[in-house]
């Protein structure tokens, strides 16, 4: 959980899956960038490849993600349960594309659980801003 590159990859995966599963876009790429010693990301980049649905633009989807996800490294570690010992399990057969499960009270692959963002699907740009 102390390596922001890995933690950020996990939260970007969850954010992209949330956008697609909530019907905000058919495709989604999410990128975060950080600076050493700065907790908040310097930038959040979202690309939907023209697949946005409804009235929301990519900028609106970016705002939704800023509202719904705390992307500070400590917050990512907490929300995705990264401080629980599970690295042997996650190191085998890839980190992505696995089913999120709980074994013996420990959450595995929590980043595969999409957050419900459907309440934004019917909103306009002015309602999201």
C-alpha positions, 0 to 999 in steps of 0.5 A: 500500500505504500507504493502509489504507482500500484495503489493508483493503478488499482483505484484507476481500475475501480474508477474505470469499471465504475464509469462503465458499469454505471452507464456513463460511458461504454469505454473508459481509461483513467490515469492519475499522476502524483508528485513526491511528498504531495498526497493529492494527485496532481491530475486525473485524466479520463478518456472515454473514446467518444463512448459517453452516454447521456448528457455528460461529457468526459469533463463531467465524468472526471468531476464525478470521479473527483467527487466520488473517489478519494485518490490520496494514497492513504485513502486508497489503501483504506478503501481497497483494504490494501493493508491486509496481508494478501500479496501471495494471492494477488501475485498469482494469475494477475492483479486485474480481471479477478473476482473480488472475494472475501476469505477469512475476513480479508478482502481480495481484489476489492478494486474489481468491485465497481462503485455505483455511479448511476445517480449521475447518469441522468444528470446534466453538466450543471448538476454535476459541477 
